């Protein structure tokens, strides 16, 4: 790409955090409109695969199809692995079968497995047919493991050595090998039954004399991952023990593959993203590329749940119709109590769900966390109660109304702290995803308690 384009992307990186420059995107689309293959290739040749994937995700389906067909044989397999799942199937369908085959052959087995997992069977067969026999067998073996397991996450390309080798033998082996992975961090030592016994970093191998046994260079931290272990547990192990790579073993304890930090962190990132989407009730697989119908179907059930909770809260209000009719000021002030409780509950809920996802909230500290959130709610409630009491007095000239508003504020914020922590814990014990269901329950509790406390106290004190 020209120096001007490089400068453009460099400036954009500094100003907008590596967001694709709009002018560059416009030039690419202009080249597509002119059917200028040479110009398109020149504009895109220096872009990283992740940037090209971002470009494909940001443009509409019509432009995406035209760009892919014009880019044709320049399409790289890494682009497929970087694409969002929501449009990956569309892109694969658009690609020339020969181009697709060439692109897939360049990928590691774990990336191929990731591609295949979300595709329909006909498209899976197209990709499998493009692989060499040995790679196809490796991919099919990985697909035989449960979904979202370490067996699906691992790559089959492994650098291993017998545990009796020395540094010189390891170096000679790696130099003479024709099939080393493009990137790896460790040499895995195995016993005669192919059971992993330890990891040796490449840095220690290259910095040690040839005659030193590899067993003397083993890393202190060594974790072996069962192939059927859930990928979220794998990601937690990598994060907890600061792993860079870890061997994966089959049911007999034999080395089956290896998981590297990039794949583990991708799982961790996906888990956090899913939790955020679930908390918002928009579905764990939501994407900007989703169609209107797909998005509507995902959001409708949770909007229906919210409608039910709103009706429940309204039913509580209806019980105090006479009280509200006598004191119109109550209708003005009661949304404040419910809103403050809802926000406080969401704060506690977010902290609790995150702590559960990172394994920080456990049975040993759950009561301490619950007590803390209740006390935080009490302190915040007392502070805001003071100000809202003044509002009741100064705005409506009624000390009694100010006292009712203050008391309801304290009650609802305490309940919000309690509900925001207890509800996700109870849901998890019941086997229900707390990130998915907690929001609706917490909102219901804070609305109902807020309205009932405020209007009930008003009926007792003001009538």
N, C-alpha and C positions, 0 to 999 in steps of 0.2 A: 504494500500500500504506500501511497505517497507520503512524503514528510508532513505535508499539510494535514492529512488525515490522522497521522500518528499524533501530531500536536493536538489536534482536535480531541482525540480520545483521551490523551493525557490530561488536558485541561478539564475535560468532563469528569475524569476520575477524581480529580482533586475537589471539584465543586459539588458533584452530585453522587459521590460514593459508588463509582463504577456503573452508573446507569448508562445505557446506550445513548449516544448523542442523537438528538432528533434529526439533525441535518444529515448524519450518516445514514439513518434509517430512510430518510426521504430520498437520498441518492440511490440507495439499494432498490427501493421501490420504483424509482424512475428508470433504472436499468432494466428492471423486470418489465415495465410497461413498454420499453423500446425493444424488448427481446434481445438485449445486449449481453450475451453470455460472457464475453471477454471482460466487459466492464463490471459485471456482477462478480466474477471471480476475483478481479483485482481488488474490488472493494471489500470482499469477505475473506481473502486469503490469510490475513493476519489476525482475524478475529478468533478468540478462544472458542472452543466448542460450547462452553456454557453461555457465551454471549450470543452465539448463533441460535442456541436453544431459546434464549430469552426473546430474540427477535422473532422467531417463529411463533412463540406464545403470544406476542403482543399484537401481531398483525391479524387481519381477518382471514377466514377460511379460504376465500377466493384468492387473495394475494399469496397466502401460504402455499396453496397448490401450485400456482404459477411459478413461485420462486423455487420450489423443490424440483420441479420438472426442468427448469432452466439451469439450475445449479448441477443437477444430474450427477455425473461421476465424481464430482468434487465432494460429494456428501460423505461425511466421516462417521464411523460407528460411535465415536465419543459423543456426537451430537444426540444420537438416540438415547444414550444412557443419561444425558443431562435433561432431556425433555420432561415436562410435566406429564403425568400419566393420562391426564384428561385429553391430550391431543396426540399422544404417542401412537395410538392405533390409527388415527387419521393419517399421520405422516407416513407410517409404514405402508398403509394402503396406497398412498400416492407414489411412493418410490418405485422406480424401475426394479424388477426382480433381480436383475444382474447387479445393479448398484447396491441393493439391499444385501445381497449375498456377500459382496466384497466388504461392505461396511461391518457386517456382523462378524466376519472372520477375524477382524482386527481386535475384537473385544475379548477381555478375560471372561472365564466361564461364569463368574458371579454376576457380571453385567449382562450376559446373555440370559441367565436365569431371571434376572430382574425384568428384562424386556418381555420374556415369555409369560410371566405370571399373570399379567392383566390382559392378555390377548385371547381372542377366540381360537378354537382348535385349528381351523384352516390356516390362519396366519402363523400359528405356532409351527405347523408343519413346513411352511415356506421357509421359516428361519432355520429350523432343524435340518432341512434338506441342504441348506447352504453351508453347513458346518462339515469339517472333516470328520471321519468316522470316530476317531478317538475323542474329539471334542463333543460330538453328539452324545456318545456314551456317557461322558462326564456330566454333561448338562442334564441328561435324562435321569441319571442317578441322583443329582441334586434335587430335581423336581419330584423325586419319589419321597423326599422328606416332607414332614408336615409344613403347611403354609406358616409363614412368620417364624420359622425355626432357624437355628444356626446352620443346619444343612442347606437351607435355601440361600443363606447369606454368604456362605464361605466360597472361596475360589479354589479350584482343584489344583491349580499350578502351585506346587510347593517345592521349596528348596530344602532338602533334608540330607543328612549324612549319618553314617553309623557312629555310635557313641565311642568307638575306639579310635577314630581318626584323630590326626593332629592338624595343626593350622596349615601346614604345607599341602597336605592331601586335600583339604577343603578348598584352598585357593586354586590348585591345579584342576580340581573337578569343575569349579565354576568357570574357569577360563576355557575349558574344553567343551563345556555343555553348549548345545545349540538351541536349547529350549528353556532358558531361564525366563522367568517373568520380567516384564519391563521394569517393574518397581517391586522391591521387597526389602525387608528390614532385618530379618533374622535368618539364620540357618537353624533348622530344627534338628536336634539330635534324637535318634531313635534307637531302641534296642533291637535285637534280632527278630522280635515278633512285631516290629513296626509300632511299638508303643512309644510315644514321645517322652523323653526324659529331661529335656531342657531346651532353652533358646540361647543362641550366641549371636550377638549383634555383629553386623558387618564391620563396624568401626573397630571392635576388639580383634576381629580376625586380621584385618589389614594392619593393625598396629602391634601385632605380636609375632615373635619369631616362629619360624616354620615348624620347629620340632616340639613346640608346646602342645600338649593334648587339649582338644577342644573342651573336654570335661572340666578343665581348670578355668574356663572362661565363661561358664554358665551365668546367666543373669539371676539375681536373687529372687526377683518376682517372676513367677511362672504359673500361669493359669491354663488349664486344659478345659476346653469347651465341649460338652456332649453335643452331638449333632442334632438331637431332638430338643435341646434347650430353647426356650422362647427367646426371640431376638431382642426383646426389651430387657431380659435378664443379661443377655450378652452385652448390650450397650451399657447397662449399669456397671457390669464388671470392668469394662474398658475405662469408664469414667472414674470408678471408685479406686481402681488399682493402677491407673495411669499406664495402661497397656498401649503398645504400638501395634503389635500383632499377637495372635494367639492360635495355637493349633486346635483343630476340631477333630474329635475322635468318634468312631462308630460305636455300635453297641458292644463290641468286643474290645474296645479301647485302642483300636488301631488308628493310625493317622489317616484321616480322610480328606483334609483340606486345611485351609488357614483363613482366618478373618483378620482384616487389617483395620486400622483406626478410622480410615475414611468411611468405610461401610458401617462401622459401629456408630460413628457420630451422625451419619445420615439417618440411622434408625432413631437415635436420640432426638434429632431435629424433627423428624416426622411425628414422633410421639408428642412433643411439645405443641406442634402445629395442630395435631388432631385434638388435643385437650382444649386448646383455645377455641377451635371451631365448635366442639361439642358444648363448651360452656355457653357459647353464643346461640346454640340451637340451630346451626346452619348446616350440619352434616360434616362428618370427618373427611369427606373426599371433595369438598367444595373447591371450586377453582374459578378464576376469572374467565376461563374459556368455556365454562358450562353454558348450555343452551337455556332458554327461558323455562321450558317445560321441566328440565332436569332440576333446575334451581328451585322452581316452585314446589315440586314434589318433595324435595328435601326439607324445605322450610315450613310447609303447610302443617305437618303434624305438631310441631312445637308451637306454632302460632295458635293452633287449636287448643293445646294444653294451656297456653297463656290466657286464652279466652275463657276457659273453664275457671281458672284461678281468679280472673277478674270478676266473673259472675259471683264466685264465692265471696270475694271481698265486698261486692255490691250488696250481697244478701245480708252481710253484717251491718252495713250502713243502713239498710232498710229497716232494721230492728230499732233504730234510733231516729226514725223519721220525725216523730213529735219533738224530740230534743232539738234536732236541727232546725225545725220550723220555728221553735221558740228563740233560738240563738243562731241567727244567720251567720254570725262570725265563725261558727264551727265549720261551716262548709268552705270558708276561705282558708282556714288553718289546717284542717285535717290532712290535705295532701302533703303538707310539709312533714308531718310525723311519719307517714307511710314512706315518703321518698327518702328521708334520712335513714330509716330502718332498712330499706332496700339496699341503699348504697353501702351501709355498714355491713350488712349481711354478705354482699358481694365481695367486699374486701376480705372478710374472714374466710369465705368460701374459696376464693382464689388462692390465698395462702395455704389453706388446708389441702386443696387438690394438688398444688405444686409439690408440697411436702410429701404427699402420698406417692406422687409419681417418682420422686427422687429417693424414696425409701427413708426419708428423714422423720416422717410421722409414723410411729410404731406403737405397739401395745405398751411399751415401757414408758413412753412420754406423752401418751394421748391425753391423760387427765391433766397434766401440767399445761399442755397447749390449750385445752378447753378452758381451764381456769384463767389462763392469761387473756384469752379472747374475751371472756366474760368481764374480767376486770377492765380491759381496754374499753369495752362497751360502756361499762359503768362510769369510768372517768370521763370519756367523751360525752356521755349522756348528761352528766352533771354540769360540764362546761357549757354545752349547748342549751341545757335546760335554763341556766341563768340568763342567757341572752334571749331565749324565746319567752321566758317569763316577763322580761322587760318589754318585749314586743307586745305581749298581751295587755300589759298595763298601759303602755304609751300609745298604742295604736287604737285599742278599743276601750281604754279607761276602766278595765276590770281586773283588779288584783286576783280575783277568784279564777277568772279565765286564764290569766297568766300562770297561776299555780297548776291548773289542770294541764295546760300545754307543757309545762316543765316536767310534771310527773310522767306524762305519757311519753315524752321524749326519752327520759331515763329508762323506763320500762322497755320501750321498743328497741333501743340500742343494746341493752343487755341481752334481750332475747335474740337480736340479730347476731351478736357475737357467739351466742350459744348455738343457734341453728346453723350458722355458717360453718361451724366446726363439727358438730355432732352429726348432722345429716349426711355429709359425704362419708364419714366413718361408718355409720350404720348401713348405708347403701353398699359400701364395699364388702362389709361382712355378709350382706345378703346376696352377694355375687352380681350386683348391678354396678355398671361403670359410674363412679361418682361424678366424673366430668360431664357425662351425658345427661344425668337426671337431677343433679343437685339444684341447679339454678331455679327450676320451676318450683320445687318444694320450698326453698329458702324464700323466694319472692312471695309465695302464698302465706307462709308463716308471718313474715314481717308486715305484709298488708293487713292480714286478719288481726294480728295482735295490735298493730298500730291503730287501726280504726276502732277496735273493741276497747282498747285502753283509753283512748282519747274521748270517744263518745260515751263510754260507760262512766268514766270519772265525771264527765260533764253532766250526765244525767243525775249522778249522785250529789254533786256539789252545787250545780247552778240552778237546778229546778226546785 
